[in-house]
Amino acid sequence: MSRWKALPAELDPRVRQLLVRLRRLKDHNGLTMRQLAVRTGYSAKSWERYLSGRSVPPRDAVEAMARIGGEDPTRLLALHEVAVAAWRDRPLGSPGHGAPGQGAPEEGVPEKGVPEHAVTEHAPAETVTTDAGPSAVAAVAPAPAGAEAAAPEPEQATTSATRAAEGPRISRRALSIALVSGSVALVLAASAAVLVAVRIMDDDKGGAPAPAGHAVSTAATTPAATRAAYSCHLARADGHWYAGNSRATDSTVAYGDSGPQVAEVQCLLRRAGISPGGIDGMFGPLTMGAVERFQRQAHLDVDGIAGPRTWKALRG
């Protein structure tokens, strides 16, 4: 296994996580830098720069490394995307600041697509031990003149590749934002429609015909009465409870009625521990059900109508 130099201390943890994963893949497959260059299309010097933390490798290089290691590239590419964002957000002027693959340029370092022999580079001599003793093997001969001129500038090639990779990513991000915004707008519109429907249904209940078996008051429901706001100010006078909306004691209030007498019934029902819903002055299904429960509790005839006997029991 290779003995790696420690990564720079100032390296962002998200970039460090990607590089440590790539180093392990290289060591696991027992590849040298030159073998890695041949199998990925990125030069050995480029891989040295990537794995030493001087630059973030391009997306294609990371994907190629995943294929070589027999690993699903999805996780590596996710780490790469996070590392690219961290690299791009580094403070201005810090070492290696810029887009992925745009670390400090090195002389004669080819990028993807440039053969290793196109770089003016002398390989170190390798020593081979034989029966006759150690002997030196000649270094690789330099490339012919003019080959270096054919290689593109590393920084220029990396910048183009980075821009091409960032284009689809920006488009996907914009599409995601648009989808989320559309979903939020749809939810808000649906909520508003439900609220309007509930309000309409509540309004309809105020003027709905009374169910069979129940008397209906002939008092007309006016818009002013529908919108009136009532409150309960309970007070006991002469042995009776009053809520401040009406002092009626022998009138008849039934389903479909509205006004202060209904609000008085609702307040007195609430005082008795039975909820009629809101104190809105509307004798709807909730109020009628509360009156019926109170009549059972007070051992009265259960008809859902607040008549003289029910008033007397409510006033207490």
Phi and psi in degrees as GROMACS dihedral restraints (atoms count N, CA, C in turn):
[ dihedral_restraints ]
;  ai    aj    ak    al  type     phi  dphi    fc
    3     4     5     6     1   -67.8    20    10
    4     5     6     7     1   146.9    20    10
    6     7     8     9     1   -98.6    20    10
    7     8     9    10     1   109.8    20    10
    9    10    11    12     1   -88.0    20    10
   10    11    12    13     1   147.9    20    10
   12    13    14    15     1   -73.1    20    10
   13    14    15    16     1   148.9    20    10
   15    16    17    18     1   -62.9    20    10
   16    17    18    19     1   139.8    20    10
   18    19    20    21     1   -69.1    20    10
   19    20    21    22     1   153.9    20    10
   21    22    23    24     1   -55.3    20    10
   22    23    24    25     1   139.6    20    10
   24    25    26    27     1   -63.8    20    10
   25    26    27    28     1   -31.5    20    10
   27    28    29    30     1   -83.2    20    10
   28    29    30    31     1     1.9    20    10
   30    31    32    33     1   -67.0    20    10
   31    32    33    34     1   135.0    20    10
   33    34    35    36     1   -62.0    20    10
   34    35    36    37     1   137.4    20    10
   36    37    38    39     1   -56.1    20    10
   37    38    39    40     1   -31.7    20    10
   39    40    41    42     1   -69.8    20    10
   40    41    42    43     1   -36.7    20    10
   42    43    44    45     1   -70.9    20    10
   43    44    45    46     1   -41.0    20    10
   45    46    47    48     1   -59.4    20    10
   46    47    48    49     1   -41.0    20    10
   48    49    50    51     1   -60.8    20    10
   49    50    51    52     1   -41.0    20    10
   51    52    53    54     1   -65.5    20    10
   52    53    54    55     1   -45.3    20    10
   54    55    56    57     1   -66.8    20    10
   55    56    57    58     1   -38.9    20    10
   57    58    59    60     1   -62.6    20    10
   58    59    60    61     1   -39.1    20    10
   60    61    62    63     1   -65.0    20    10
   61    62    63    64     1   -41.9    20    10
   63    64    65    66     1   -66.8    20    10
   64    65    66    67     1   -39.3    20    10
   66    67    68    69     1   -61.3    20    10
   67    68    69    70     1   -42.2    20    10
   69    70    71    72     1   -64.3    20    10
   70    71    72    73     1   -39.5    20    10
   72    73    74    75     1   -62.2    20    10
   73    74    75    76     1   -41.8    20    10
   75    76    77    78     1   -63.8    20    10
   76    77    78    79     1   -46.6    20    10
   78    79    80    81     1   -65.8    20    10
   79    80    81    82     1   -38.4    20    10
   81    82    83    84     1   -62.0    20    10
   82    83    84    85     1   -34.2    20    10
   84    85    86    87     1   -92.3    20    10
   85    86    87    88     1    -1.7    20    10
   87    88    89    90     1    62.2    20    10
   88    89    90    91     1    35.2    20    10
   90    91    92    93     1   -93.9    20    10
   91    92    93    94     1   141.5    20    10
   93    94    95    96     1   -83.8    20    10
   94    95    96    97     1   170.5    20    10
   96    97    98    99     1   -61.5    20    10
   97    98    99   100     1   -38.8    20    10
   99   100   101   102     1   -68.1    20    10
  100   101   102   103     1   -40.8    20    10
  102   103   104   105     1   -64.4    20    10
  103   104   105   106     1   -39.0    20    10
  105   106   107   108     1   -63.1    20    10
  106   107   108   109     1   -38.5    20    10
  108   109   110   111     1   -64.6    20    10
  109   110   111   112     1   -42.7    20    10
  111   112   113   114     1   -64.5    20    10
  112   113   114   115     1   -38.9    20    10
  114   115   116   117     1   -84.8    20    10
  115   116   117   118     1   -16.4    20    10
  117   118   119   120     1  -110.9    20    10
  118   119   120   121     1   -19.3    20    10
  120   121   122   123     1    86.7    20    10
  121   122   123   124     1     2.0    20    10
  123   124   125   126     1  -109.1    20    10
  124   125   126   127     1   139.2    20    10
  126   127   128   129     1   -64.3    20    10
  127   128   129   130     1   159.2    20    10
  129   130   131   132     1   -61.0    20    10
  130   131   132   133     1   -41.3    20    10
  132   133   134   135     1   -64.0    20    10
  133   134   135   136     1   -36.5    20    10
  135   136   137   138     1   -63.2    20    10
  136   137   138   139     1   -43.9    20    10
  138   139   140   141     1   -65.8    20    10
  139   140   141   142     1   -35.9    20    10
  141   142   143   144     1   -61.7    20    10
  142   143   144   145     1   -40.1    20    10
  144   145   146   147     1   -67.8    20    10
  145   146   147   148     1   -41.2    20    10
  147   148   149   150     1   -64.9    20    10
  148   149   150   151     1   -49.7    20    10
  150   151   152   153     1   -77.8    20    10
  151   152   153   154     1   -10.5    20    10
  153   154   155   156     1   -94.3    20    10
  154   155   156   157     1    -1.8    20    10
  156   157   158   159     1    87.2    20    10
  157   158   159   160     1    12.5    20    10
  159   160   161   162     1   -86.4    20    10
  160   161   162   163     1   -11.6    20    10
  162   163   164   165     1  -162.5    20    10
  163   164   165   166     1   152.8    20    10
  165   166   167   168     1   -88.9    20    10
  166   167   168   169     1   129.8    20    10
  168   169   170   171     1   -65.4    20    10
  169   170   171   172     1   149.9    20    10
  171   172   173   174     1   -64.8    20    10
  172   173   174   175     1   163.4    20    10
  174   175   176   177     1   -59.3    20    10
  175   176   177   178     1   -42.4    20    10
  177   178   179   180     1   -63.0    20    10
  178   179   180   181     1   -36.4    20    10
  180   181   182   183     1   -66.5    20    10
  181   182   183   184     1   -41.4    20    10
  183   184   185   186     1   -64.9    20    10
  184   185   186   187     1   -41.7    20    10
  186   187   188   189     1   -64.9    20    10
  187   188   189   190     1   -40.0    20    10
  189   190   191   192     1   -63.6    20    10
  190   191   192   193     1   -40.6    20    10
  192   193   194   195     1   -63.1    20    10
  193   194   195   196     1   -39.4    20    10
  195   196   197   198     1   -63.5    20    10
  196   197   198   199     1   -41.5    20    10
  198   199   200   201     1   -64.2    20    10
  199   200   201   202     1   -39.6    20    10
  201   202   203   204     1   -63.7    20    10
  202   203   204   205     1   -41.1    20    10
  204   205   206   207     1   -80.7    20    10
  205   206   207   208     1    -0.3    20    10
  207   208   209   210     1    67.1    20    10
  208   209   210   211     1    30.8    20    10
  210   211   212   213     1  -112.6    20    10
  211   212   213   214     1   147.8    20    10
  213   214   215   216     1   -63.3    20    10
  214   215   216   217     1   120.8    20    10
  216   217   218   219     1   -71.0    20    10
  217   218   219   220     1    -8.8    20    10
  219   220   221   222     1   -58.6    20    10
  220   221   222   223     1   -47.9    20    10
  222   223   224   225     1   -67.1    20    10
  223   224   225   226     1   -42.8    20    10
  225   226   227   228     1   -62.0    20    10
  226   227   228   229     1   -39.9    20    10
  228   229   230   231     1   -68.6    20    10
  229   230   231   232     1   -33.2    20    10
  231   232   233   234     1   -65.8    20    10
  232   233   234   235     1   -43.5    20    10
  234   235   236   237     1   -62.2    20    10
  235   236   237   238     1   -37.8    20    10
  237   238   239   240     1   -64.2    20    10
  238   239   240   241     1   -42.0    20    10
  240   241   242   243     1   -63.6    20    10
  241   242   243   244     1   -40.3    20    10
  243   244   245   246     1   -65.9    20    10
  244   245   246   247     1   -41.2    20    10
  246   247   248   249     1   -65.2    20    10
  247   248   249   250     1   -37.8    20    10
  249   250   251   252     1   -62.7    20    10
  250   251   252   253     1   -42.9    20    10
  252   253   254   255     1   -63.5    20    10
  253   254   255   256     1   -40.8    20    10
  255   256   257   258     1   -66.3    20    10
  256   257   258   259     1   -39.8    20    10
  258   259   260   261     1   -64.9    20    10
  259   260   261   262     1   -41.3    20    10
  261   262   263   264     1   -67.6    20    10
  262   263   264   265     1   -29.5    20    10
  264   265   266   267     1   -89.0    20    10
  265   266   267   268     1     6.0    20    10
  267   268   269   270     1   -62.6    20    10
  268   269   270   271     1   150.9    20    10
  270   271   272   273     1   -56.6    20    10
  271   272   273   274     1   141.7    20    10
  273   274   275   276     1   -61.0    20    10
  274   275   276   277     1   131.1    20    10
  276   277   278   279     1    96.0    20    10
  277   278   279   280     1    -7.3    20    10
  279   280   281   282     1   -75.0    20    10
  280   281   282   283     1   158.2    20    10
  282   283   284   285     1   -59.2    20    10
  283   284   285   286     1   134.6    20    10
  285   286   287   288     1    72.6    20    10
  286   287   288   289     1    16.4    20    10
  288   289   290   291     1   -62.3    20    10
  289   290   291   292     1   136.1    20    10
  291   292   293   294     1   139.7    20    10
  292   293   294   295     1  -166.2    20    10
  294   295   296   297     1   -77.0    20    10
  295   296   297   298     1   165.1    20    10
  297   298   299   300     1   -57.8    20    10
  298   299   300   301     1   140.0    20    10
  300   301   302   303     1    81.8    20    10
  301   302   303   304     1     2.8    20    10
  303   304   305   306     1  -112.7    20    10
  304   305   306   307     1    44.9    20    10
  306   307   308   309     1   -73.8    20    10
  307   308   309   310     1  -167.6    20    10
  309   310   311   312     1   -62.6    20    10
  310   311   312   313     1   123.9    20    10
  312   313   314   315     1   -68.1    20    10
  313   314   315   316     1   145.4    20    10
  315   316   317   318     1  -118.9    20    10
  316   317   318   319     1   147.3    20    10
  318   319   320   321     1   -64.3    20    10
  319   320   321   322     1   131.0    20    10
  321   322   323   324     1    69.9    20    10
  322   323   324   325     1    23.1    20    10
  324   325   326   327     1   -95.1    20    10
  325   326   327   328     1   113.1    20    10
  327   328   329   330     1   -81.7    20    10
  328   329   330   331     1   156.5    20    10
  330   331   332   333     1  -102.4    20    10
  331   332   333   334     1  -167.9    20    10
  333   334   335   336     1   -57.9    20    10
  334   335   336   337     1   138.1    20    10
  336   337   338   339     1    91.8    20    10
  337   338   339   340     1    -6.9    20    10
  339   340   341   342     1  -103.4    20    10
  340   341   342   343     1   120.2    20    10
  342   343   344   345     1   -60.9    20    10
  343   344   345   346     1   152.9    20    10
  345   346   347   348     1   -60.5    20    10
  346   347   348   349     1   -34.3    20    10
  348   349   350   351     1   -73.7    20    10
  349   350   351   352     1    -6.3    20    10
  351   352   353   354     1   -81.8    20    10
  352   353   354   355     1    -3.7    20    10
  354   355   356   357     1  -100.9    20    10
  355   356   357   358     1   135.3    20    10
  357   358   359   360     1   -74.5    20    10
  358   359   360   361     1    95.7    20    10
  360   361   362   363     1  -148.6    20    10
  361   362   363   364     1   132.9    20    10
  363   364   365   366     1  -102.9    20    10
  364   365   366   367     1   117.8    20    10
  366   367   368   369     1   -72.1    20    10
  367   368   369   370     1   141.6    20    10
  369   370   371   372     1   -65.3    20    10
  370   371   372   373     1   145.9    20    10
  372   373   374   375     1   -68.5    20    10
  373   374   375   376     1   139.9    20    10
  375   376   377   378     1  -104.7    20    10
  376   377   378   379     1   139.8    20    10
  378   379   380   381     1   -99.8    20    10
  379   380   381   382     1   128.5    20    10
  381   382   383   384     1  -116.4    20    10
  382   383   384   385     1   128.3    20    10
  384   385   386   387     1   -94.2    20    10
  385   386   387   388     1   124.7    20    10
  387   388   389   390     1  -124.0    20    10
  388   389   390   391     1  -177.7    20    10
  390   391   392   393     1   -63.5    20    10
  391   392   393   394     1   -28.0    20    10
  393   394   395   396     1   -84.3    20    10
  394   395   396   397     1    -3.7    20    10
  396   397   398   399     1   113.6    20    10
  397   398   399   400     1   173.9    20    10
  399   400   401   402     1   -67.3    20    10
  400   401   402   403     1   139.1    20    10
  402   403   404   405     1  -135.8    20    10
  403   404   405   406     1   148.9    20    10
  405   406   407   408     1   -91.8    20    10
  406   407   408   409     1   137.2    20    10
  408   409   410   411     1   -97.2    20    10
  409   410   411   412     1   134.7    20    10
  411   412   413   414     1   -63.2    20    10
  412   413   414   415     1   145.0    20    10
  414   415   416   417     1   -70.5    20    10
  415   416   417   418     1   162.2    20    10
  417   418   419   420     1   -65.0    20    10
  418   419   420   421     1   135.5    20    10
  420   421   422   423     1   -69.0    20    10
  421   422   423   424     1   145.7    20    10
  423   424   425   426     1   -64.8    20    10
  424   425   426   427     1   155.0    20    10
  426   427   428   429     1   -68.1    20    10
  427   428   429   430     1   154.3    20    10
  429   430   431   432     1   -64.0    20    10
  430   431   432   433     1   154.5    20    10
  432   433   434   435     1   -59.8    20    10
  433   434   435   436     1   140.4    20    10
  435   436   437   438     1    97.7    20    10
  436   437   438   439     1   -19.3    20    10
  438   439   440   441     1   -68.3    20    10
  439   440   441   442     1   -36.4    20    10
  441   442   443   444     1   -65.3    20    10
  442   443   444   445     1   -35.2    20    10
  444   445   446   447     1   -65.6    20    10
  445   446   447   448     1   -24.7    20    10
  447   448   449   450     1   -77.2    20    10
  448   449   450   451     1   -18.7    20    10
  450   451   452   453     1   -77.6    20    10
  451   452   453   454     1   138.8    20    10
  453   454   455   456     1   -73.6    20    10
  454   455   456   457     1   156.9    20    10
  456   457   458   459     1   -58.3    20    10
  457   458   459   460     1   128.2    20    10
  459   460   461   462     1   -57.0    20    10
  460   461   462   463     1   -46.7    20    10
  462   463   464   465     1   -66.5    20    10
  463   464   465   466     1   -39.0    20    10
  465   466   467   468     1   -66.3    20    10
  466   467   468   469     1   -43.0    20    10
  468   469   470   471     1   -65.6    20    10
  469   470   471   472     1   -40.1    20    10
  471   472   473   474     1   -66.0    20    10
  472   473   474   475     1   -40.3    20    10
  474   475   476   477     1   -61.0    20    10
  475   476   477   478     1   -43.5    20    10
  477   478   479   480     1   -63.4    20    10
  478   479   480   481     1   -43.4    20    10
  480   481   482   483     1   -64.3    20    10
  481   482   483   484     1   -39.0    20    10
  483   484   485   486     1   -65.1    20    10
  484   485   486   487     1   -44.2    20    10
  486   487   488   489     1   -62.1    20    10
  487   488   489   490     1   -40.7    20    10
  489   490   491   492     1   -64.8    20    10
  490   491   492   493     1   -35.8    20    10
  492   493   494   495     1   -73.3    20    10
  493   494   495   496     1   -32.8    20    10
  495   496   497   498     1   -75.2    20    10
  496   497   498   499     1   -24.1    20    10
  498   499   500   501     1   -57.1    20    10
  499   500   501   502     1   -57.1    20    10
  501   502   503   504     1   -62.0    20    10
  502   503   504   505     1   -33.7    20    10
  504   505   506   507     1   -64.7    20    10
  505   506   507   508     1   -43.0    20    10
  507   508   509   510     1   -63.9    20    10
  508   509   510   511     1   -39.5    20    10
  510   511   512   513     1   -64.4    20    10
  511   512   513   514     1   -41.7    20    10
  513   514   515   516     1   -64.4    20    10
  514   515   516   517     1   -38.7    20    10
  516   517   518   519     1   -64.4    20    10
  517   518   519   520     1   -43.6    20    10
  519   520   521   522     1   -63.8    20    10
  520   521   522   523     1   -39.0    20    10
  522   523   524   525     1   -64.5    20    10
  523   524   525   526     1   -40.6    20    10
  525   526   527   528     1   -63.0    20    10
  526   527   528   529     1   -43.5    20    10
  528   529   530   531     1   -61.9    20    10
  529   530   531   532     1   -42.4    20    10
  531   532   533   534     1   -64.0    20    10
  532   533   534   535     1   -40.7    20    10
  534   535   536   537     1   -65.4    20    10
  535   536   537   538     1   -42.5    20    10
  537   538   539   540     1   -64.1    20    10
  538   539   540   541     1   -43.4    20    10
  540   541   542   543     1   -62.0    20    10
  541   542   543   544     1   -42.5    20    10
  543   544   545   546     1   -63.4    20    10
  544   545   546   547     1   -39.1    20    10
  546   547   548   549     1   -64.8    20    10
  547   548   549   550     1   -42.2    20    10
  549   550   551   552     1   -63.1    20    10
  550   551   552   553     1   -44.1    20    10
  552   553   554   555     1   -61.7    20    10
  553   554   555   556     1   -39.6    20    10
  555   556   557   558     1   -64.7    20    10
  556   557   558   559     1   -42.3    20    10
  558   559   560   561     1   -63.6    20    10
  559   560   561   562     1   -42.8    20    10
  561   562   563   564     1   -63.4    20    10
  562   563   564   565     1   -42.0    20    10
  564   565   566   567     1   -64.1    20    10
  565   566   567   568     1   -41.5    20    10
  567   568   569   570     1   -65.1    20    10
  568   569   570   571     1   -39.9    20    10
  570   571   572   573     1   -63.0    20    10
  571   572   573   574     1   -42.8    20    10
  573   574   575   576     1   -63.3    20    10
  574   575   576   577     1   -39.8    20    10
  576   577   578   579     1   -64.8    20    10
  577   578   579   580     1   -39.6    20    10
  579   580   581   582     1   -64.5    20    10
  580   581   582   583     1   -42.8    20    10
  582   583   584   585     1   -62.2    20    10
  583   584   585   586     1   -42.3    20    10
  585   586   587   588     1   -63.6    20    10
  586   587   588   589     1   -42.0    20    10
  588   589   590   591     1   -63.2    20    10
  589   590   591   592     1   -41.1    20    10
  591   592   593   594     1   -64.3    20    10
  592   593   594   595     1   -40.9    20    10
  594   595   596   597     1   -63.1    20    10
  595   596   597   598     1   -41.9    20    10
  597   598   599   600     1   -63.6    20    10
  598   599   600   601     1   -41.4    20    10
  600   601   602   603     1   -64.8    20    10
  601   602   603   604     1   -39.1    20    10
  603   604   605   606     1   -63.9    20    10
  604   605   606   607     1   -40.5    20    10
  606   607   608   609     1   -64.2    20    10
  607   608   609   610     1   -39.3    20    10
  609   610   611   612     1   -65.9    20    10
  610   611   612   613     1   -33.7    20    10
  612   613   614   615     1   -65.1    20    10
  613   614   615   616     1   -30.5    20    10
  615   616   617   618     1   -63.7    20    10
  616   617   618   619     1   -32.1    20    10
  618   619   620   621     1  -112.8    20    10
  619   620   621   622     1    15.1    20    10
  621   622   623   624     1   -72.4    20    10
  622   623   624   625     1   151.0    20    10
  624   625   626   627     1   -66.5    20    10
  625   626   627   628     1   149.6    20    10
  627   628   629   630     1   -71.3    20    10
  628   629   630   631     1   146.4    20    10
  630   631   632   633     1   -67.8    20    10
  631   632   633   634     1   161.2    20    10
  633   634   635   636     1   -59.8    20    10
  634   635   636   637     1   142.2    20    10
  636   637   638   639     1    91.1    20    10
  637   638   639   640     1    -1.5    20    10
  639   640   641   642     1  -122.9    20    10
  640   641   642   643     1   137.6    20    10
  642   643   644   645     1   -77.2    20    10
  643   644   645   646     1   150.0    20    10
  645   646   647   648     1  -118.9    20    10
  646   647   648   649     1   130.9    20    10
  648   649   650   651     1   -72.9    20    10
  649   650   651   652     1   146.8    20    10
  651   652   653   654     1   -88.2    20    10
  652   653   654   655     1     3.9    20    10
  654   655   656   657     1   -66.9    20    10
  655   656   657   658     1   131.8    20    10
  657   658   659   660     1   -78.6    20    10
  658   659   660   661     1   144.2    20    10
  660   661   662   663     1   -95.4    20    10
  661   662   663   664     1   116.2    20    10
  663   664   665   666     1   -97.6    20    10
  664   665   666   667     1   157.3    20    10
  666   667   668   669     1   -57.7    20    10
  667   668   669   670     1   -35.6    20    10
  669   670   671   672     1   -64.4    20    10
  670   671   672   673     1   -40.8    20    10
  672   673   674   675     1   -67.8    20    10
  673   674   675   676     1   -35.6    20    10
  675   676   677   678     1   -63.9    20    10
  676   677   678   679     1   -38.0    20    10
  678   679   680   681     1   -90.2    20    10
  679   680   681   682     1    -3.3    20    10
  681   682   683   684     1   -64.1    20    10
  682   683   684   685     1   142.9    20    10
  684   685   686   687     1  -105.4    20    10
  685   686   687   688     1   133.3    20    10
  687   688   689   690     1  -122.6    20    10
  688   689   690   691     1   156.6    20    10
  690   691   692   693     1  -141.1    20    10
  691   692   693   694     1   164.9    20    10
  693   694   695   696     1  -110.4    20    10
  694   695   696   697     1   118.6    20    10
  696   697   698   699     1  -120.8    20    10
  697   698   699   700     1    81.9    20    10
  699   700   701   702     1   -70.5    20    10
  700   701   702   703     1   133.9    20    10
  702   703   704   705     1  -150.5    20    10
  703   704   705   706     1   148.5    20    10
  705   706   707   708     1  -108.5    20    10
  706   707   708   709     1   126.2    20    10
  708   709   710   711     1  -139.3    20    10
  709   710   711   712     1   131.0    20    10
  711   712   713   714     1    55.6    20    10
  712   713   714   715     1    35.2    20    10
  714   715   716   717     1    79.1    20    10
  715   716   717   718     1    11.1    20    10
  717   718   719   720     1  -127.0    20    10
  718   719   720   721     1   153.0    20    10
  720   721   722   723     1   -94.5    20    10
  721   722   723   724     1   138.9    20    10
  723   724   725   726     1  -134.5    20    10
  724   725   726   727     1   144.7    20    10
  726   727   728   729     1  -108.0    20    10
  727   728   729   730     1     1.4    20    10
  729   730   731   732     1    87.5    20    10
  730   731   732   733     1     5.9    20    10
  732   733   734   735     1  -104.7    20    10
  733   734   735   736     1   -33.1    20    10
  735   736   737   738     1  -160.9    20    10
  736   737   738   739     1   150.2    20    10
  738   739   740   741     1  -109.4    20    10
  739   740   741   742     1    22.2    20    10
  741   742   743   744     1   -63.1    20    10
  742   743   744   745     1   145.9    20    10
  744   745   746   747     1  -133.0    20    10
  745   746   747   748     1   -20.7    20    10
  747   748   749   750     1  -132.7    20    10
  748   749   750   751     1    11.3    20    10
  750   751   752   753     1   -79.9    20    10
  751   752   753   754     1   169.4    20    10
  753   754   755   756     1  -114.9    20    10
  754   755   756   757     1   125.4    20    10
  756   757   758   759     1  -123.2    20    10
  757   758   759   760     1   127.7    20    10
  759   760   761   762     1  -139.2    20    10
  760   761   762   763     1  -177.7    20    10
  762   763   764   765     1   -55.3    20    10
  763   764   765   766     1   132.2    20    10
  765   766   767   768     1    96.4    20    10
  766   767   768   769     1   -15.3    20    10
  768   769   770   771     1   -75.9    20    10
  769   770   771   772     1   162.5    20    10
  771   772   773   774     1  -151.8    20    10
  772   773   774   775     1   160.1    20    10
  774   775   776   777     1   126.4    20    10
  775   776   777   778     1  -173.8    20    10
  777   778   779   780     1   -64.3    20    10
  778   779   780   781     1   -32.0    20    10
  780   781   782   783     1   -64.5    20    10
  781   782   783   784     1   -38.7    20    10
  783   784   785   786     1   -64.4    20    10
  784   785   786   787     1   -42.6    20    10
  786   787   788   789     1   -61.2    20    10
  787   788   789   790     1   -38.1    20    10
  789   790   791   792     1   -62.8    20    10
  790   791   792   793     1   -43.3    20    10
  792   793   794   795     1   -61.0    20    10
  793   794   795   796     1   -43.8    20    10
  795   796   797   798     1   -62.4    20    10
  796   797   798   799     1   -42.3    20    10
  798   799   800   801     1   -63.6    20    10
  799   800   801   802     1   -43.1    20    10
  801   802   803   804     1   -69.6    20    10
  802   803   804   805     1   -33.3    20    10
  804   805   806   807     1   -63.7    20    10
  805   806   807   808     1   -42.5    20    10
  807   808   809   810     1   -64.4    20    10
  808   809   810   811     1   -37.7    20    10
  810   811   812   813     1   -62.8    20    10
  811   812   813   814     1   -32.4    20    10
  813   814   815   816     1   -79.7    20    10
  814   815   816   817     1     0.8    20    10
  816   817   818   819     1    88.5    20    10
  817   818   819   820     1    16.2    20    10
  819   820   821   822     1  -120.1    20    10
  820   821   822   823     1   122.3    20    10
  822   823   824   825     1   -83.3    20    10
  823   824   825   826     1   125.7    20    10
  825   826   827   828     1   -96.0    20    10
  826   827   828   829     1    10.0    20    10
  828   829   830   831     1    94.7    20    10
  829   830   831   832     1  -137.9    20    10
  831   832   833   834     1   -85.2    20    10
  832   833   834   835     1   159.4    20    10
  834   835   836   837     1   -90.2    20    10
  835   836   837   838     1    81.8    20    10
  837   838   839   840     1  -116.4    20    10
  838   839   840   841     1    -0.6    20    10
  840   841   842   843     1    74.1    20    10
  841   842   843   844     1    14.3    20    10
  843   844   845   846     1  -112.1    20    10
  844   845   846   847     1   121.5    20    10
  846   847   848   849     1   -87.3    20    10
  847   848   849   850     1    84.3    20    10
  849   850   851   852     1  -106.0    20    10
  850   851   852   853     1  -164.2    20    10
  852   853   854   855     1   -60.4    20    10
  853   854   855   856     1   -38.6    20    10
  855   856   857   858     1   -64.9    20    10
  856   857   858   859     1   -44.0    20    10
  858   859   860   861     1   -65.8    20    10
  859   860   861   862     1   -42.5    20    10
  861   862   863   864     1   -62.5    20    10
  862   863   864   865     1   -41.8    20    10
  864   865   866   867     1   -63.9    20    10
  865   866   867   868     1   -37.2    20    10
  867   868   869   870     1   -66.7    20    10
  868   869   870   871     1   -39.5    20    10
  870   871   872   873     1   -61.9    20    10
  871   872   873   874     1   -42.5    20    10
  873   874   875   876     1   -63.4    20    10
  874   875   876   877     1   -41.3    20    10
  876   877   878   879     1   -65.4    20    10
  877   878   879   880     1   -38.2    20    10
  879   880   881   882     1   -65.8    20    10
  880   881   882   883     1   -40.7    20    10
  882   883   884   885     1   -63.1    20    10
  883   884   885   886     1   -38.4    20    10
  885   886   887   888     1   -64.9    20    10
  886   887   888   889     1   -42.6    20    10
  888   889   890   891     1   -63.4    20    10
  889   890   891   892     1   -36.5    20    10
  891   892   893   894     1   -91.3    20    10
  892   893   894   895     1     6.0    20    10
  894   895   896   897     1    59.1    20    10
  895   896   897   898     1    43.8    20    10
  897   898   899   900     1  -106.4    20    10
  898   899   900   901     1   169.9    20    10
  900   901   902   903     1   -64.7    20    10
  901   902   903   904     1   128.0    20    10
  903   904   905   906     1   -89.3    20    10
  904   905   906   907     1   103.1    20    10
  906   907   908   909     1  -131.5    20    10
  907   908   909   910     1    -2.9    20    10
  909   910   911   912     1    73.8    20    10
  910   911   912   913     1    12.8    20    10
  912   913   914   915     1  -114.8    20    10
  913   914   915   916     1   132.3    20    10
  915   916   917   918     1   -86.9    20    10
  916   917   918   919     1    91.5    20    10
  918   919   920   921     1  -100.5    20    10
  919   920   921   922     1  -169.3    20    10
  921   922   923   924     1   -55.3    20    10
  922   923   924   925     1   -44.2    20    10
  924   925   926   927     1   -66.8    20    10
  925   926   927   928     1   -39.2    20    10
  927   928   929   930     1   -67.6    20    10
  928   929   930   931     1   -40.0    20    10
  930   931   932   933     1   -58.3    20    10
  931   932   933   934     1   -46.3    20    10
  933   934   935   936     1   -60.1    20    10
  934   935   936   937     1   -42.4    20    10
  936   937   938   939     1   -68.7    20    10
  937   938   939   940     1   -37.0    20    10
  939   940   941   942     1   -65.9    20    10
  940   941   942   943     1   -40.4    20    10
  942   943   944   945     1   -68.4    20    10
  943   944   945   946     1   -23.9    20    10
